[in-house]
Structure formats: structure tokens, C-alpha cells
């Protein structure tokens, strides 16, 4: 049974399931495991045709058109691979949601994702404090994350910000910065184009933060 759902562009919820088009993450966020595993740090991709074939089978066999891409980040270079996948998916009729890296999210990338069928992107904003983002080696800033939300809205996609608290150096002031960042984005974005969730960071064994 498929219990996951995704909203299409008209707000109708449709059944959905998950897929991974690639594995691996080249970044070094301190709360993430696998940092010392060479295979995890290398991006390993599947061919656009193979991804499309799998999705077509899911659609034709089960009637599922909603797809959540569980790649760590969909929008990773080398760009010819990314754009080839988006172009191939644009030939189908899927409704997609995926995770992005905010500093790599541009208008060109967003446009390609919309053509492919993406209606929502999500990213680990983590904090509204620039100092906390430096402490956790996120390689972003509050401004970069705001720009990513603006790009998503400009191209008609929903933007989900995953926030987390309890990082090294966290204070009442940095918590206020995170709260204020989220409230500011909610106030600036039209309709239901911006969402945020907050969780407590868990320092798992094997992660640098542990």
C-alpha cells in the first residue's frame, strides 16, 4: 500500500513513492555520518534512461505518478549529468519532490527541475545564524538560503526548510536568529510556497559532531 502523498501544482494530493537517482554526498556537514567512508563521499549516478524506466514501471504497474527523490541533493554537478536527467524526466508526466543544496540552486537549475515535473524542493537550512552555519560546516549563509527560497517561489515551486537546533555554539541569540529567519521567510513568500520544520540535532556516533 502507498501511504505517501504529494500535492500537484493545483493542490491535489496524489499517491507517491520514493526513488534514488544517485548516491553519495561530497559535503562535510558535521552532523552527518559516513564522512570517513570514501564511497559515500563520491557521487554515484544512474543513467537518465534507467531512472526513467524505473519510474515508468512504477507508473504503469501501480498508477503512481508522485515521486519523492531521496538523493541527498538532486542538484549536484557535473551539470551535464544533472541536466540530462531533468531533460529525460521532462518527457514524462511525473510530479516530483526532491532535496537540493541551497548554494547550488540557481534559476537555470530551478527551470530545468520545473520542466522535469518538480513541484517542491527541500533543503537543510538548519539555522538562521551565520555563525552556527559556519560551526557545522554547512557552506551556506542565511542570505543564500533566502535566495534559494526566492528562486523556488519565482519558478512556482514550494520550498521546505528543515531547521535544527542544539548545534555547537547554540545560544538563545542564535535560536532567535533561526526563529526570525523562518518568520521573515513565511511573511515574504506568497500563499503556501514556504514551509519550515524544526528538530533537535542528534549527535550520532561516527559523526564529527559526536
Buried (B, 14 or more C-beta within 10 A) or exposed (E): EEEBEBBEEEEEEBBBBEBEBBBBBEBEBBBBBEBEEEEBBEBEBBEBEEBBEBBEEBBEEEEBBBBBBBBBBBBBEEEEBBBBBBEBBBEBEBBBBBBBBBBBBEEEBBBBBBBBBBBBBBBBBBBBBBBBBBBBBBBBBBEBBBBBBBBBBEBEBBBBBBBBBEBEEBEEEBBEBBBEBBEEBBEEBEEEBBBBEEEEBEBEEEBBBE
